[in-house]
Amino acid sequence: MRRALMVLVIATAAFAGQYDILIAHCDPGSTSGVQTNIGGDPFYDSVDFVDCTTQTPTVATMLNYGCVYTWSNYQYQNATQMGNNLADYVDAGGTVVISDFGWTAGWGLQGRVMTDADYAPMTHDGSGAYSYTNLGTKDDAHVFMDGVSSISNIFYWTYVSKEAPADWVADNTSGNILCAVNADFDVAGVDMYPGDYRYWTGDGWVLYNNIIWSLLCHFDVDDDPPSVEDLNPEDGETDVPVDSAVVFHCKDEFWGVDVSTIDFTVKDTTLSGDRVVSAGAALRVPASPARVLPGDLDIDDTDPMDVVCTWTGDDPFYGYMTITCTVAAGLADCHGYETDEDFVWTFDTGEGGAVYPTTWGAIKAGF
């Protein structure tokens, strides 16, 4: 089971394409790994690429996306304009991820996103060298590090440091900053080259996607498990038609629902639990145990954030029946945050179909 619930911070995106991302790279011909491991992630509605060695996307273009992810291996067409545009984009509600070698003096970003410490969370001193390192000390409680245990042989720029207002997330084993995020949680930095000439192995793509997902949703920490909502029939509803299906939604607005953890049962509890069949005041007969009703559960996970579940019984319900529905504890999102209690609701059927059979006649006949 995951960590206990922590504070959740959500800000609504100021533009339409909240789950669309723009890969604004300066690494032509070396993006196949990013295309596969980030561009191919189903969390995103769309992923577009632009080569910033030949063009500089405008703020208006950036505002079609929830996040701009940028790195360099060659010079930006206009590093200062690119940095200014990114800062303006963040001011309008956008989010940015900056990776190697955006931190270098020659091939890196310039402009306001780099010169104002409230934006980019990392900086460099204008000198340094390329070297190799591994993932070192990290904040295991941080959402960026969820599922990230090791990254080896990272190609990085040696003299990168954290800006004072930013929040530290991880260092490398060489003692330099590896990952940080600014105080407003809308610009993140990673000192790790993602292009096809990388040599690192391990959980690097998990780290990158964690960062982008978190910024896209403007989540600081999300340890919430999925919720069960939009019940039909509703909890406590009466006179439900006997031929009704049972519909419910499993929702998780950040990580999406792990459909393999949906464990659903429908029981007839009309004569179970504390219910008894009485013969006057002289006799009380314990009720029959609840019986599980057979049926099929259809799971529509077209939208992993809102999974629609429809249970259809093999037979209609009896009339005047009490039905108890249970989504078992352990319902989890795609990062393993799970419910620790069953989610239960009940409803009663109305007139129609067969009347529920009881043992009343047999009991009465014994007197």
C-alpha atoms as a printed R data frame, in Angstrom:
    type eleno elety resid chain resno       x       y       z
1   ATOM     1    CA   MET     A     1   0.000   0.000   0.000
2   ATOM     2    CA   ARG     A     2   1.215   3.503  -0.860
3   ATOM     3    CA   ARG     A     3   1.950   6.430   1.392
4   ATOM     4    CA   ALA     A     4  -0.822   8.117   3.369
5   ATOM     5    CA   LEU     A     5  -2.793  10.920   1.751
6   ATOM     6    CA   MET     A     6  -0.820  14.147   1.452
7   ATOM     7    CA   VAL     A     7  -1.645  17.694   0.431
8   ATOM     8    CA   LEU     A     8  -2.875  18.033  -3.143
9   ATOM     9    CA   VAL     A     9  -2.554  21.247  -5.101
10  ATOM    10    CA   ILE     A    10  -4.455  21.664  -8.354
11  ATOM    11    CA   ALA     A    11  -4.570  24.648 -10.661
12  ATOM    12    CA   THR     A    12  -6.783  24.696 -13.714
13  ATOM    13    CA   ALA     A    13  -4.878  25.135 -16.938
14  ATOM    14    CA   ALA     A    14  -5.383  28.487 -18.610
15  ATOM    15    CA   PHE     A    15  -5.665  26.957 -22.048
16  ATOM    16    CA   ALA     A    16  -7.349  24.105 -23.882
17  ATOM    17    CA   GLY     A    17  -4.657  21.485 -24.476
18  ATOM    18    CA   GLN     A    18  -3.859  20.599 -20.870
19  ATOM    19    CA   TYR     A    19  -2.760  17.034 -21.687
20  ATOM    20    CA   ASP     A    20  -0.989  17.920 -24.956
21  ATOM    21    CA   ILE     A    21   2.786  18.364 -24.908
22  ATOM    22    CA   LEU     A    22   5.262  20.044 -27.233
23  ATOM    23    CA   ILE     A    23   8.737  18.529 -27.533
24  ATOM    24    CA   ALA     A    24  10.830  21.582 -28.443
25  ATOM    25    CA   HIS     A    25  14.238  20.021 -29.029
26  ATOM    26    CA   CYS     A    26  17.554  21.056 -30.537
27  ATOM    27    CA   ASP     A    27  18.582  17.516 -31.425
28  ATOM    28    CA   PRO     A    28  17.487  16.763 -35.011
29  ATOM    29    CA   GLY     A    29  17.688  13.121 -35.977
30  ATOM    30    CA   SER     A    30  18.084  11.995 -32.376
31  ATOM    31    CA   THR     A    31  14.562  11.904 -30.936
32  ATOM    32    CA   SER     A    32  13.416   8.312 -31.490
33  ATOM    33    CA   GLY     A    33  13.791   7.367 -27.814
34  ATOM    34    CA   VAL     A    34  11.727  10.365 -26.731
35  ATOM    35    CA   GLN     A    35   9.128   9.585 -29.393
36  ATOM    36    CA   THR     A    36   8.781   6.017 -28.128
37  ATOM    37    CA   ASN     A    37   9.016   6.504 -24.381
38  ATOM    38    CA   ILE     A    38   7.343   9.887 -23.962
39  ATOM    39    CA   GLY     A    39   5.450  10.403 -27.195
40  ATOM    40    CA   GLY     A    40   4.048   6.886 -26.965
41  ATOM    41    CA   ASP     A    41   2.695   7.256 -23.444
42  ATOM    42    CA   PRO     A    42  -1.142   7.020 -23.490
43  ATOM    43    CA   PHE     A    43  -1.456   9.596 -20.690
44  ATOM    44    CA   TYR     A    44  -0.995  12.406 -23.206
45  ATOM    45    CA   ASP     A    45  -3.729  13.455 -25.609
46  ATOM    46    CA   SER     A    46  -1.140  14.451 -28.206
47  ATOM    47    CA   VAL     A    47   2.620  14.907 -28.510
48  ATOM    48    CA   ASP     A    48   4.121  17.209 -31.162
49  ATOM    49    CA   PHE     A    49   7.767  17.815 -32.040
50  ATOM    50    CA   VAL     A    50   9.467  20.998 -33.221
51  ATOM    51    CA   ASP     A    51  13.142  21.411 -34.151
52  ATOM    52    CA   CYS     A    52  14.291  24.571 -32.388
53  ATOM    53    CA   THR     A    53  17.565  24.700 -34.299
54  ATOM    54    CA   THR     A    54  15.528  26.053 -37.228
55  ATOM    55    CA   GLN     A    55  12.545  27.758 -35.592
56  ATOM    56    CA   THR     A    56  11.459  29.319 -32.319
57  ATOM    57    CA   PRO     A    57   7.883  28.534 -31.282
58  ATOM    58    CA   THR     A    58   5.849  31.577 -30.330
59  ATOM    59    CA   VAL     A    59   4.028  31.971 -27.036
60  ATOM    60    CA   ALA     A    60   0.741  31.588 -28.938
61  ATOM    61    CA   THR     A    61   1.937  28.238 -30.279
62  ATOM    62    CA   MET     A    62   3.078  27.081 -26.844
63  ATOM    63    CA   LEU     A    63  -0.311  27.924 -25.355
64  ATOM    64    CA   ASN     A    64  -1.842  25.089 -27.385
65  ATOM    65    CA   TYR     A    65  -0.043  22.715 -25.019
66  ATOM    66    CA   GLY     A    66  -0.031  21.966 -21.322
67  ATOM    67    CA   CYS     A    67   3.732  21.401 -21.189
68  ATOM    68    CA   VAL     A    68   6.778  22.276 -23.285
69  ATOM    69    CA   TYR     A    69   9.677  19.847 -22.883
70  ATOM    70    CA   THR     A    70  12.985  21.112 -24.245
71  ATOM    71    CA   TRP     A    71  16.604  20.020 -24.441
72  ATOM    72    CA   SER     A    72  19.526  20.822 -26.684
73  ATOM    73    CA   ASN     A    73  22.406  19.063 -28.372
74  ATOM    74    CA   TYR     A    74  22.894  21.894 -30.853
75  ATOM    75    CA   GLN     A    75  22.306  25.637 -30.576
76  ATOM    76    CA   TYR     A    76  18.815  27.088 -30.399
77  ATOM    77    CA   GLN     A    77  17.886  29.203 -33.396
78  ATOM    78    CA   ASN     A    78  17.354  32.072 -30.952
79  ATOM    79    CA   ALA     A    79  18.192  31.014 -27.387
80  ATOM    80    CA   THR     A    80  17.234  34.361 -25.859
81  ATOM    81    CA   GLN     A    81  13.870  34.574 -27.615
82  ATOM    82    CA   MET     A    82  13.162  30.950 -26.731
83  ATOM    83    CA   GLY     A    83  13.880  31.646 -23.056
84  ATOM    84    CA   ASN     A    84  11.737  34.781 -23.059
85  ATOM    85    CA   ASN     A    85   8.868  32.951 -24.759
86  ATOM    86    CA   LEU     A    86   9.033  30.114 -22.240
87  ATOM    87    CA   ALA     A    87   8.832  32.581 -19.356
88  ATOM    88    CA   ASP     A    88   5.812  34.325 -20.912
89  ATOM    89    CA   TYR     A    89   4.220  30.926 -21.503
90  ATOM    90    CA   VAL     A    90   4.686  29.987 -17.836
91  ATOM    91    CA   ASP     A    91   3.183  33.337 -16.807
92  ATOM    92    CA   ALA     A    92   0.081  32.392 -18.840
93  ATOM    93    CA   GLY     A    93  -0.283  29.041 -17.043
94  ATOM    94    CA   GLY     A    94   2.034  26.747 -18.982
95  ATOM    95    CA   THR     A    95   4.618  24.335 -17.625
96  ATOM    96    CA   VAL     A    96   8.166  23.621 -18.797
97  ATOM    97    CA   VAL     A    97  10.713  20.816 -18.454
98  ATOM    98    CA   ILE     A    98  14.343  21.686 -19.285
99  ATOM    99    CA   SER     A    99  16.942  18.969 -19.798
100 ATOM   100    CA   ASP     A   100  20.510  18.686 -21.077
101 ATOM   101    CA   PHE     A   101  22.139  20.528 -22.618
102 ATOM   102    CA   GLY     A   102  19.837  23.424 -22.003
103 ATOM   103    CA   TRP     A   103  22.073  24.247 -19.031
104 ATOM   104    CA   THR     A   104  25.258  24.853 -21.005
105 ATOM   105    CA   ALA     A   105  26.683  28.261 -21.883
106 ATOM   106    CA   GLY     A   106  27.058  27.657 -25.616
107 ATOM   107    CA   TRP     A   107  24.100  25.419 -26.517
108 ATOM   108    CA   GLY     A   108  21.817  26.280 -23.625
109 ATOM   109    CA   LEU     A   109  18.761  28.401 -23.136
110 ATOM   110    CA   GLN     A   110  19.057  32.085 -22.386
111 ATOM   111    CA   GLY     A   111  16.499  34.810 -21.811
112 ATOM   112    CA   ARG     A   112  14.186  35.392 -18.875
113 ATOM   113    CA   VAL     A   113  13.424  31.734 -18.139
114 ATOM   114    CA   MET     A   114  17.113  31.305 -17.220
115 ATOM   115    CA   THR     A   115  17.993  34.692 -15.747
116 ATOM   116    CA   ASP     A   116  15.034  34.919 -13.337
117 ATOM   117    CA   ALA     A   117  15.457  32.391 -10.512
118 ATOM   118    CA   ASP     A   118  11.687  32.087 -10.107
119 ATOM   119    CA   TYR     A   119  11.554  30.130 -13.382
120 ATOM   120    CA   ALA     A   120  14.255  27.562 -14.199
121 ATOM   121    CA   PRO     A   121  15.172  25.738 -10.964
122 ATOM   122    CA   MET     A   122  18.781  25.082 -12.002
123 ATOM   123    CA   THR     A   123  21.642  27.135 -13.377
124 ATOM   124    CA   HIS     A   124  25.342  26.793 -14.303
125 ATOM   125    CA   ASP     A   125  28.437  28.897 -13.846
126 ATOM   126    CA   GLY     A   126  29.347  29.149 -17.520
127 ATOM   127    CA   SER     A   127  32.078  26.554 -17.334
128 ATOM   128    CA   GLY     A   128  32.205  22.822 -16.899
129 ATOM   129    CA   ALA     A   129  32.567  19.640 -18.840
130 ATOM   130    CA   TYR     A   130  30.652  16.593 -19.915
131 ATOM   131    CA   SER     A   131  30.900  13.528 -17.736
132 ATOM   132    CA   TYR     A   132  29.105  10.375 -16.630
133 ATOM   133    CA   THR     A   133  27.378   9.716 -13.317
134 ATOM   134    CA   ASN     A   134  24.512   7.817 -11.671
135 ATOM   135    CA   LEU     A   135  21.375   8.671  -9.744
136 ATOM   136    CA   GLY     A   136  22.399   9.460  -6.183
137 ATOM   137    CA   THR     A   137  20.552  10.806  -3.161
138 ATOM   138    CA   LYS     A   138  16.885  11.504  -3.835
139 ATOM   139    CA   ASP     A   139  13.646  12.511  -2.145
140 ATOM   140    CA   ASP     A   140  11.744   9.234  -2.246
141 ATOM   141    CA   ALA     A   141   8.547  10.957  -1.094
142 ATOM   142    CA   HIS     A   142   8.512  13.325  -4.069
143 ATOM   143    CA   VAL     A   143   6.046  12.571  -6.866
144 ATOM   144    CA   PHE     A   144   8.856  12.883  -9.441
145 ATOM   145    CA   MET     A   145  10.648   9.934  -7.848
146 ATOM   146    CA   ASP     A   146   7.700   7.544  -7.696
147 ATOM   147    CA   GLY     A   147   8.954   4.253  -9.151
148 ATOM   148    CA   VAL     A   148  12.453   5.628  -9.778
149 ATOM   149    CA   SER     A   149  15.040   3.441  -8.065
150 ATOM   150    CA   SER     A   150  18.182   3.646 -10.228
151 ATOM   151    CA   ILE     A   151  19.602   5.375 -13.292
152 ATOM   152    CA   SER     A   152  23.154   4.540 -14.358
153 ATOM   153    CA   ASN     A   153  25.723   6.037 -16.729
154 ATOM   154    CA   ILE     A   154  24.039   9.441 -17.065
155 ATOM   155    CA   PHE     A   155  25.682  11.832 -19.563
156 ATOM   156    CA   TYR     A   156  25.478  15.266 -17.924
157 ATOM   157    CA   TRP     A   157  26.961  18.776 -17.642
158 ATOM   158    CA   THR     A   158  29.127  18.860 -14.551
159 ATOM   159    CA   TYR     A   159  28.649  22.369 -13.207
160 ATOM   160    CA   VAL     A   160  24.923  22.708 -12.695
161 ATOM   161    CA   SER     A   161  23.576  24.011  -9.386
162 ATOM   162    CA   LYS     A   162  20.155  24.552  -7.826
163 ATOM   163    CA   GLU     A   163  18.621  28.019  -7.772
164 ATOM   164    CA   ALA     A   164  17.951  29.156  -4.199
165 ATOM   165    CA   PRO     A   165  14.122  29.370  -4.406
166 ATOM   166    CA   ALA     A   166  13.768  25.932  -6.046
167 ATOM   167    CA   ASP     A   167  12.981  22.621  -4.397
168 ATOM   168    CA   TRP     A   168  15.607  19.885  -4.489
169 ATOM   169    CA   VAL     A   169  14.479  16.480  -5.772
170 ATOM   170    CA   ALA     A   170  17.661  14.472  -6.478
171 ATOM   171    CA   ASP     A   171  21.439  14.632  -6.828
172 ATOM   172    CA   ASN     A   172  23.764  12.492  -8.884
173 ATOM   173    CA   THR     A   173  26.540  10.410  -7.360
174 ATOM   174    CA   SER     A   174  29.060  13.072  -8.373
175 ATOM   175    CA   GLY     A   175  27.478  15.468  -5.894
176 ATOM   176    CA   ASN     A   176  25.737  17.730  -8.416
177 ATOM   177    CA   ILE     A   177  22.052  18.504  -8.704
178 ATOM   178    CA   LEU     A   178  20.215  16.055 -10.969
179 ATOM   179    CA   CYS     A   179  16.611  17.199 -10.647
180 ATOM   180    CA   ALA     A   180  14.782  20.163  -9.127
181 ATOM   181    CA   VAL     A   181  11.507  22.054  -9.534
182 ATOM   182    CA   ASN     A   182  10.801  25.735  -9.003
183 ATOM   183    CA   ALA     A   183   8.770  26.971  -6.050
184 ATOM   184    CA   ASP     A   184   5.652  27.526  -8.178
185 ATOM   185    CA   PHE     A   185   5.804  23.908  -9.432
186 ATOM   186    CA   ASP     A   186   5.615  24.881 -13.101
187 ATOM   187    CA   VAL     A   187   9.242  24.579 -14.307
188 ATOM   188    CA   ALA     A   188  11.339  21.477 -13.688
189 ATOM   189    CA   GLY     A   189  14.970  20.788 -14.530
190 ATOM   190    CA   VAL     A   190  16.839  17.529 -15.183
191 ATOM   191    CA   ASP     A   191  20.592  17.345 -15.790
192 ATOM   192    CA   MET     A   192  20.386  14.216 -17.938
193 ATOM   193    CA   TYR     A   193  20.612  13.993 -21.717
194 ATOM   194    CA   PRO     A   194  17.521  12.270 -23.271
195 ATOM   195    CA   GLY     A   195  18.550  12.104 -26.951
196 ATOM   196    CA   ASP     A   196  19.470   8.975 -28.884
197 ATOM   197    CA   TYR     A   197  23.171   9.369 -28.052
198 ATOM   198    CA   ARG     A   198  22.439   8.841 -24.365
199 ATOM   199    CA   TYR     A   199  24.071   5.920 -22.528
200 ATOM   200    CA   TRP     A   200  22.015   5.784 -19.372
201 ATOM   201    CA   THR     A   201  20.009   2.756 -18.319
202 ATOM   202    CA   GLY     A   202  17.384   2.287 -15.645
203 ATOM   203    CA   ASP     A   203  14.369   4.406 -14.708
204 ATOM   204    CA   GLY     A   204  15.132   7.553 -16.698
205 ATOM   205    CA   TRP     A   205  11.946   7.458 -18.747
206 ATOM   206    CA   VAL     A   206   9.915   6.912 -15.582
207 ATOM   207    CA   LEU     A   207  11.496  10.060 -14.159
208 ATOM   208    CA   TYR     A   208  10.807  12.123 -17.280
209 ATOM   209    CA   ASN     A   209   7.165  11.016 -17.508
210 ATOM   210    CA   ASN     A   210   6.607  11.533 -13.778
211 ATOM   211    CA   ILE     A   211   7.806  15.112 -14.153
212 ATOM   212    CA   ILE     A   212   5.694  15.880 -17.219
213 ATOM   213    CA   TRP     A   213   2.566  14.229 -15.792
214 ATOM   214    CA   SER     A   214   2.930  16.121 -12.531
215 ATOM   215    CA   LEU     A   215   3.387  19.498 -14.195
216 ATOM   216    CA   LEU     A   216   0.584  18.907 -16.711
217 ATOM   217    CA   CYS     A   217  -1.898  18.394 -13.917
218 ATOM   218    CA   HIS     A   218  -0.293  21.006 -11.673
219 ATOM   219    CA   PHE     A   219  -0.136  18.396  -8.936
220 ATOM   220    CA   ASP     A   220   2.370  18.912  -6.154
221 ATOM   221    CA   VAL     A   221   1.664  15.544  -4.548
222 ATOM   222    CA   ASP     A   222  -1.041  13.055  -5.491
223 ATOM   223    CA   ASP     A   223  -1.280  10.026  -3.280
224 ATOM   224    CA   ASP     A   224  -5.056   9.763  -3.708
225 ATOM   225    CA   PRO     A   225  -6.377   6.356  -4.762
226 ATOM   226    CA   PRO     A   226  -9.133   6.204  -7.377
227 ATOM   227    CA   SER     A   227 -12.698   7.055  -6.396
228 ATOM   228    CA   VAL     A   228 -15.973   5.297  -7.235
229 ATOM   229    CA   GLU     A   229 -18.615   7.726  -8.491
230 ATOM   230    CA   ASP     A   230 -21.696   8.179 -10.706
231 ATOM   231    CA   LEU     A   231 -23.568   5.171  -9.339
232 ATOM   232    CA   ASN     A   232 -26.607   3.906 -11.211
233 ATOM   233    CA   PRO     A   233 -28.726   2.790  -9.421
234 ATOM   234    CA   GLU     A   234 -27.751   5.224  -6.703
235 ATOM   235    CA   ASP     A   235 -27.064   4.329  -3.083
236 ATOM   236    CA   GLY     A   236 -30.377   3.987  -1.246
237 ATOM   237    CA   GLU     A   237 -32.488   4.110  -4.403
238 ATOM   238    CA   THR     A   238 -35.815   2.237  -4.284
239 ATOM   239    CA   ASP     A   239 -38.220   0.846  -6.863
240 ATOM   240    CA   VAL     A   240 -35.336   0.011  -9.185
241 ATOM   241    CA   PRO     A   241 -36.553  -1.932 -12.262
242 ATOM   242    CA   VAL     A   242 -35.698  -5.617 -12.005
243 ATOM   243    CA   ASP     A   243 -34.021  -5.661 -15.420
244 ATOM   244    CA   SER     A   244 -31.556  -2.881 -14.516
245 ATOM   245    CA   ALA     A   245 -27.830  -3.074 -15.103
246 ATOM   246    CA   VAL     A   246 -25.441  -1.647 -12.507
247 ATOM   247    CA   VAL     A   247 -23.174   1.161 -13.696
248 ATOM   248    CA   PHE     A   248 -20.366   2.881 -11.802
249 ATOM   249    CA   HIS     A   249 -17.275   4.927 -12.680
250 ATOM   250    CA   CYS     A   250 -13.760   4.433 -11.317
251 ATOM   251    CA   LYS     A   251 -11.975   7.781 -11.548
252 ATOM   252    CA   ASP     A   252  -8.413   8.994 -11.058
253 ATOM   253    CA   GLU     A   253  -7.660  12.400 -12.549
254 ATOM   254    CA   PHE     A   254  -3.891  12.106 -12.327
255 ATOM   255    CA   TRP     A   255  -2.410   8.627 -12.765
256 ATOM   256    CA   GLY     A   256  -5.406   6.887 -14.323
257 ATOM   257    CA   VAL     A   257  -7.098   3.710 -13.077
258 ATOM   258    CA   ASP     A   258  -5.395   0.314 -13.073
259 ATOM   259    CA   VAL     A   259  -8.328  -1.704 -14.420
260 ATOM   260    CA   SER     A   260  -6.755  -4.991 -13.306
261 ATOM   261    CA   THR     A   261  -7.527  -3.983  -9.692
262 ATOM   262    CA   ILE     A   262 -11.285  -3.586 -10.190
263 ATOM   263    CA   ASP     A   263 -12.911  -6.348  -8.092
264 ATOM   264    CA   PHE     A   264 -16.709  -6.030  -8.155
265 ATOM   265    CA   THR     A   265 -19.454  -8.183  -6.648
266 ATOM   266    CA   VAL     A   266 -23.240  -7.921  -6.573
267 ATOM   267    CA   LYS     A   267 -25.043  -9.707  -3.753
268 ATOM   268    CA   ASP     A   268 -28.630 -10.395  -2.822
269 ATOM   269    CA   THR     A   269 -28.790  -9.300   0.812
270 ATOM   270    CA   THR     A   270 -32.564  -9.355   1.188
271 ATOM   271    CA   LEU     A   271 -32.509 -12.086   3.848
272 ATOM   272    CA   SER     A   272 -28.974 -11.762   5.127
273 ATOM   273    CA   GLY     A   273 -27.069 -10.029   7.860
274 ATOM   274    CA   ASP     A   274 -29.267  -8.821  10.704
275 ATOM   275    CA   ARG     A   275 -32.462  -9.550   8.813
276 ATOM   276    CA   VAL     A   276 -34.562 -12.391  10.194
277 ATOM   277    CA   VAL     A   277 -37.799 -14.093   9.325
278 ATOM   278    CA   SER     A   278 -40.095 -13.991  12.345
279 ATOM   279    CA   ALA     A   279 -43.114 -16.075  13.265
280 ATOM   280    CA   GLY     A   280 -44.981 -13.804  15.652
281 ATOM   281    CA   ALA     A   281 -43.092 -13.185  18.844
282 ATOM   282    CA   ALA     A   282 -42.408 -16.812  19.554
283 ATOM   283    CA   LEU     A   283 -39.805 -17.678  16.931
284 ATOM   284    CA   ARG     A   284 -36.909 -15.896  15.194
285 ATOM   285    CA   VAL     A   285 -35.148 -17.733  12.395
286 ATOM   286    CA   PRO     A   286 -31.729 -16.506  11.168
287 ATOM   287    CA   ALA     A   287 -31.742 -15.375   7.576
288 ATOM   288    CA   SER     A   288 -29.954 -17.076   4.730
289 ATOM   289    CA   PRO     A   289 -26.445 -15.806   3.925
290 ATOM   290    CA   ALA     A   290 -26.052 -13.260   1.154
291 ATOM   291    CA   ARG     A   291 -25.621 -14.871  -2.226
292 ATOM   292    CA   VAL     A   292 -23.424 -13.558  -5.008
293 ATOM   293    CA   LEU     A   293 -25.408 -12.869  -8.160
294 ATOM   294    CA   PRO     A   294 -23.826 -14.063 -11.415
295 ATOM   295    CA   GLY     A   295 -23.278 -11.571 -14.204
296 ATOM   296    CA   ASP     A   296 -20.776  -9.981 -16.551
297 ATOM   297    CA   LEU     A   297 -18.760  -6.829 -15.863
298 ATOM   298    CA   ASP     A   298 -17.901  -4.741 -18.926
299 ATOM   299    CA   ILE     A   299 -15.011  -2.318 -18.362
300 ATOM   300    CA   ASP     A   300 -14.668   0.616 -20.757
301 ATOM   301    CA   ASP     A   301 -11.207   2.122 -20.213
302 ATOM   302    CA   THR     A   302 -11.207   4.368 -23.288
303 ATOM   303    CA   ASP     A   303 -10.535   7.200 -20.849
304 ATOM   304    CA   PRO     A   304  -8.173   5.816 -18.182
305 ATOM   305    CA   MET     A   305  -9.039   8.767 -15.950
306 ATOM   306    CA   ASP     A   306 -12.738   7.821 -16.011
307 ATOM   307    CA   VAL     A   307 -13.284   4.086 -16.398
308 ATOM   308    CA   VAL     A   308 -16.935   3.131 -16.943
309 ATOM   309    CA   CYS     A   309 -17.999  -0.230 -15.481
310 ATOM   310    CA   THR     A   310 -21.305  -1.885 -16.413
311 ATOM   311    CA   TRP     A   311 -22.478  -5.069 -14.688
312 ATOM   312    CA   THR     A   312 -25.288  -7.037 -16.320
313 ATOM   313    CA   GLY     A   313 -26.838  -9.904 -14.395
314 ATOM   314    CA   ASP     A   314 -27.371 -13.316 -15.928
315 ATOM   315    CA   ASP     A   315 -31.026 -13.044 -14.850
316 ATOM   316    CA   PRO     A   316 -33.297 -10.175 -13.816
317 ATOM   317    CA   PHE     A   317 -33.483  -9.315 -10.146
318 ATOM   318    CA   TYR     A   318 -36.412 -10.516  -8.076
319 ATOM   319    CA   GLY     A   319 -39.033  -7.966  -7.093
320 ATOM   320    CA   TYR     A   320 -38.669  -6.247  -3.718
321 ATOM   321    CA   MET     A   321 -35.058  -7.326  -3.368
322 ATOM   322    CA   THR     A   322 -32.187  -5.608  -1.540
323 ATOM   323    CA   ILE     A   323 -29.005  -5.527  -3.619
324 ATOM   324    CA   THR     A   324 -25.569  -4.754  -2.202
325 ATOM   325    CA   CYS     A   325 -22.754  -3.761  -4.585
326 ATOM   326    CA   THR     A   326 -19.106  -3.808  -3.537
327 ATOM   327    CA   VAL     A   327 -15.945  -2.530  -5.186
328 ATOM   328    CA   ALA     A   328 -13.315  -4.309  -3.118
329 ATOM   329    CA   ALA     A   329 -10.457  -2.574  -1.319
330 ATOM   330    CA   GLY     A   330  -7.303  -2.504  -3.403
331 ATOM   331    CA   LEU     A   331  -8.721  -0.448  -6.288
332 ATOM   332    CA   ALA     A   332  -5.537   1.285  -7.516
333 ATOM   333    CA   ASP     A   333  -4.289   3.906  -9.909
334 ATOM   334    CA   CYS     A   334  -1.514   3.183 -12.381
335 ATOM   335    CA   HIS     A   335   1.128   4.113  -9.822
336 ATOM   336    CA   GLY     A   336  -0.214   1.800  -7.151
337 ATOM   337    CA   TYR     A   337  -2.059   4.204  -4.840
338 ATOM   338    CA   GLU     A   338  -4.920   2.013  -3.671
339 ATOM   339    CA   THR     A   339  -8.071   2.110  -1.562
340 ATOM   340    CA   ASP     A   340  -7.862   0.464   1.834
341 ATOM   341    CA   GLU     A   341 -11.605  -0.077   2.357
342 ATOM   342    CA   ASP     A   342 -14.421  -1.618   0.345
343 ATOM   343    CA   PHE     A   343 -16.736   0.820  -1.424
344 ATOM   344    CA   VAL     A   344 -20.287  -0.403  -0.787
345 ATOM   345    CA   TRP     A   345 -23.761   0.779  -1.793
346 ATOM   346    CA   THR     A   346 -27.244  -0.739  -1.754
347 ATOM   347    CA   PHE     A   347 -30.552  -0.317  -3.529
348 ATOM   348    CA   ASP     A   348 -33.966  -1.999  -3.525
349 ATOM   349    CA   THR     A   349 -35.846  -3.321  -6.514
350 ATOM   350    CA   GLY     A   350 -39.497  -2.530  -7.019
351 ATOM   351    CA   GLU     A   351 -42.479  -4.376  -8.327
352 ATOM   352    CA   GLY     A   352 -42.011  -6.669 -11.286
353 ATOM   353    CA   GLY     A   353 -40.517 -10.047 -12.001
354 ATOM   354    CA   ALA     A   354 -40.730 -12.896  -9.528
355 ATOM   355    CA   VAL     A   355 -41.369 -12.134  -5.867
356 ATOM   356    CA   TYR     A   356 -38.399 -12.981  -3.712
357 ATOM   357    CA   PRO     A   357 -38.821 -16.520  -2.303
358 ATOM   358    CA   THR     A   358 -38.772 -16.834   1.498
359 ATOM   359    CA   THR     A   359 -39.002 -19.653   4.023
360 ATOM   360    CA   TRP     A   360 -42.122 -18.105   5.586
361 ATOM   361    CA   GLY     A   361 -44.472 -20.839   4.418
362 ATOM   362    CA   ALA     A   362 -42.213 -23.584   5.695
363 ATOM   363    CA   ILE     A   363 -41.803 -21.880   9.048
364 ATOM   364    CA   LYS     A   364 -45.513 -21.290   9.470
365 ATOM   365    CA   ALA     A   365 -46.329 -24.851   8.510
366 ATOM   366    CA   GLY     A   366 -44.316 -26.092  11.462
367 ATOM   367    CA   PHE     A   367 -46.817 -24.696  13.962
